[in-house]
Amino acid sequence: MESRKLGISGLEVSALGYGCMGLSFPNAPAKEESIRLIRSAVEQGITLFDTAQGYGDNELLVGEALEPLRKGVVIATKFGFKDGNVRSGLDSRPETIKAAAESSLKRLKTDCIDLLYQHRFDPNVPIEDVAGTVKELIQQGKVKYFGLCEINADIIRKAHAVLPVTALQSEYSMFYREPENEIIPVLEELGIGFVPFSPLGKGFLTGTINAEVELDKADTRNMLPRFSRENRAANQALVDLVVSIAEEKNATPAQIALGWLLAQKPFIVPIPGTSKLHRLQENMGGADISLTADDLNKINAALATIRIVGERYPAQIRDTAEKK
């Protein structure tokens, strides 16, 4: 797989990374199978692996899987919650960041975190203090690069003034294009890489989910307004578009969705996640999709006619997810 640089930081990774969070969800594969899956991703050319302290035992899983392959991979993790628990609330105080980093180093079985993100902005801690704390960790050799997640342009600039931000992680796909309005231009201006999560629209862009599909009761998408039966039906036009392009290109809808993202900017590195080997292999094919300028113009013109219905998060968490 070809490699890409995350902005001007010098951090070079595979064009597609691997979001490992789902391997710690309910109904995830057994630990041994998950480890084999992560190692298979490495064998097939993926070098960027994304986890977080807030993903339960995910850091432990990633650490064990990648320990024998450590020299050839880039591990990204995140801090930002009390006791590392997303249900306990935000906490990015300097002492918490330092303790979280020490914990992550042990759980990941490594002596240095390649890319350390603030998972969510903490309004009680100035971003300058957060950046300054990560700067100390970099000076101590415990961290190499600094990242932010789901944040606005003003805060990106403030953090970047203290410590260069290597990457921003945020949701971005054909199903959610808000970053195009303000965020991507700022990233391009400052030389910051972009790591989109949910690049397949939480599975919607794979063409396997329509209004008739009955989601499992344990499926977290049940709580997302955009995945109500009515909204899935209303948004079917987007899926139909992606499926039609896939047929033209002799590819799968997922590969087209990933290829479209990669074609937007050279500093974009999506991190699709999966718990199945055949889906991992399918996703990797997205890096081989070639979309011409004419293809992109046609796709973007069609996207402009499609109005996406439904919020991406429920009201009770939308404020912190979208307004920071």
N, C-alpha and C positions, 0 to 999 in steps of 0.2 A: 504494500500500500504506500502511496506517496505520502510525504510528510508536509507539514505546514508549520509556519512560525506564528506563535500567538503574539501578534503585534510586533513591536520593536524590542521586546524584552530579551530576545535570544532563545526563549524556550521553544524547542522544536518537538512536535509530536506527530503521531499519525493523523491523517485527514479526518478520520472518524475515531472517537474515543468510545469508552464503554462505561455507561452509567450502571453502577453495581447495586444501587439502592434496592431494586426489586428482588434481589437474591435474599433479602431479609424480610420480605413481606410474608403474610400468611399464604399458604399454598405454594411457597417457593420450593425449589428442589431440595433434596437432602444435601447436607453440607459437602459430602464427598463429590456429588454431582456438580455442585456449584463451583467447587475448586477446579474440577476438570474443565468446566466451561470457561472460567477465567484464564486458565493456562492455555486452552485451545485458542482463545482470542489472541494471546501473545504469539503463539506459534503461527497464526495467520496474519500477523503484522500490526495488530493494535498495540499502541504503546501508552496511551493515556487512560488511566483508570480512576473513576470518580467515586468517592465515598464521603462519609461525614460522621462526626461524633454522634449526631442526632438520629442516625439510622439504626439504632439498636446494636446488634452484634456485628454490623456490617464491616467495621474496621478490622475486627478480629478475623473475619472470613477473608477479606482482601489481603491482610497481612500474611496469613498462612499460605494463601494461594500464590502470592507473588514473592515470598521470601527467597526461594531458590532462583528466581528470575529477576531479582531486584535491579541489577545493573542495567538492564535493557528497557526498563519501564519508568513512567512518570506517574507518581501517585498524588492525587489531589484529595484533600479532605477539608473539613469545615468546622468552625467553632461558632458559638453565639447563643447558646441556651444554658440555663441554669442546670448544673450537674449533667450537661450533655443531653438533656431530655427536652424535646420540643414542647411537651405538655407543661413544662415547669416555667415557661416564659423566657423572655430575652435576657441575656446577660453578656455584655461585651466589655466588662470592666477589665482593666489591664491584668489584674491578678487572676481573673477567670480565664483570660486568653492564654496566659502562661501555663496555668494548670492544665487547660485543655490540650495545649500543644504537647506537654509532657505525657499526658495520658494517650494521645494519639500516637506518639512515637513508640510507646510500649505496645499498644494494640496492633500497630502496623508492622511491628518487628523491624524497625528501621532506625537509623541514627539521624535522618534528615527528611523532612516533609518537602516534597518538590514544589507543591503549590498549595498554599493555605488561604482559604476563603473565609471571609466573614459571612456566615450563612444567611443572616438577615440583619438589617440595620437596627441598632438599638438606640432609640431616641433619647435615652438617658445618659449616653456616653458620646461625647464629641467624636466624629469620625477621625479627627486629627489625632486623638489619643489612641484610637484603634490602630491607625497606620503607624504611629510611633512605637507602639508595643510590638507589632509585627516586625518593624525595622530592627528592634533590639534582638528579636529571635533570629533574624537573618544575620545580624552581626555576630551572634553566638554560634552560627553554623547549624542551627536547628531547623531552619526553613530556607528555601531558595527563592521562592517567588510569592507575591501577594495578589490575592484576588478578592472580588466583591460579588455579591449575588443580589439580583432583583432590587436594584437601587436606581435612583434618579440621576440625571446628568450633573446637577449641582453638587451632590455628594461625591460623585466620581471625581469631579475636579478638585474638591477639597482634599480628598484622600490622596490623589495623585500628586498634589503639591508637596505632600510630606514624604511619600514613598511611592515610586512609580508602580502603578497598578498593571499587572501583567495580563489579567483576564477578567472579564465579567461573565458570570453565569446567569442566564435568565431564560425564560421560556420564549421560544421563537420557532415558528413553523408556518406553513400555509394556513394553518388553522388559527394562528395567533400572531399577527404581524405588527403589533403595537411598537416594538423596538425600532422599526424603520423610521418612525416619526422624529425621535429625538436621540435615542440611545446610540444607534449605529453611527450616525454622523459624528458624535462626540468620540466614540471609540476610534474611528478612523482618524480624526484630528489629533488625538493624543497618542496614537500608536498602541492601542490596547486590543488584545485578542478577544474574541467572542465565542463562548462555549454554550450553545443552546441546549437546554434540557427539554424533554418532551418533543423532540424534533418530528415525531410521527403523530403529533396531536393526541398523545395518550392512546395511540392505537387507532384513532378514527381514520387517519390517512392511509391505513393499510388496506382499506376496502373490505374488511372483515366484519365491520360493525355498522349495522343500519337500524332503522326504527323497529324492525321485527326481532332483532336479537335480544334475548333475555339475559341481562347481566347477572352474574352470580351475586347472591345477597351479600357476600363478603367483599365484593369488588368496590374499591374506594371511589370509582367513577360514579357510583350511585349518588354521591353527595354533590357532584358537580352539575350546576344548572345546564351547562352546555351538553350534558349527556342524558338529559331527560328524553323520554321517548319522542315527545313533540319536537324538541330542538334537534334531535338527530334526524328526524324527518325533514325539518326545515333546512338543515345544513347538508342534505344529501347531494345537492348540486356540486359542492366542492369535491366530494368523493367521486362523483361521476366524472368530473374534469380530470382528476388525477388518474383514474382508471383508464380513461380514453387516451391520455398521454402515454401511459404504460403500455397500452396495446400498440401504439404507434412505434414505440422504442423497443419493443420486445423485452420489456422489463416488468418488474412488479410495481404496484403502487408505492410500496415502502421505498423502493429504490429511487423512484422518481421524486418522492418527497425529500429524500436525503440529497439527491443530486441537485435539486433546485436550491436547497439551502447552501450547499457547497459553492454553487455558482454565483451566489449573491456577493460575497466578498472573499478575498484570499486569506483573511485572518479568522474565518469562521470554522470551528471544529465542533460539530454536533456530537452528542454523547447518547445515542440510543441505548436503551437497556433491554435485556431480554433474559428469560430463564431457559430458553431452548436453543440447542446448537444449530438447528436448521434455520432459525430466525437470525441468529448471529451471522451465519454464512450469507443469508439473503441480504441483511443490512450492509455487510461489507461490499456487496455488489453495487451499492449506491455510490461508492467512491469512484466507480468506473463509468458512471453515467455521464455522457457528454451532451450538454445542452448548448446549442449555438445561440448567438445573440438574437437571431430570428425566433428560435424556440422560446427563449426567455421573454421576448416582447409579446409573443402570442399568449404565453401562459399568464403573464402579469396583466395583460389586457383582459383576459377571461376572469382572473381573480378579482379585478376591479369591479366586475359586474355582480359578484357574489357577496351578499350581505350575510355575515355570520351571526347567528341568533343564539343568545344565551350567554351569561357571564361565565368566565372560566372558573371562578371560585364562588362559594356561597357567601352571602352578605356578611356573616359573622367573621370571616377571615379576609374578606376582600380589601379592607382598609390597609392592613399591614402588608398584604401581598402586592398591592398595586400602587399604593400612594407613597411608598418610601423611595 
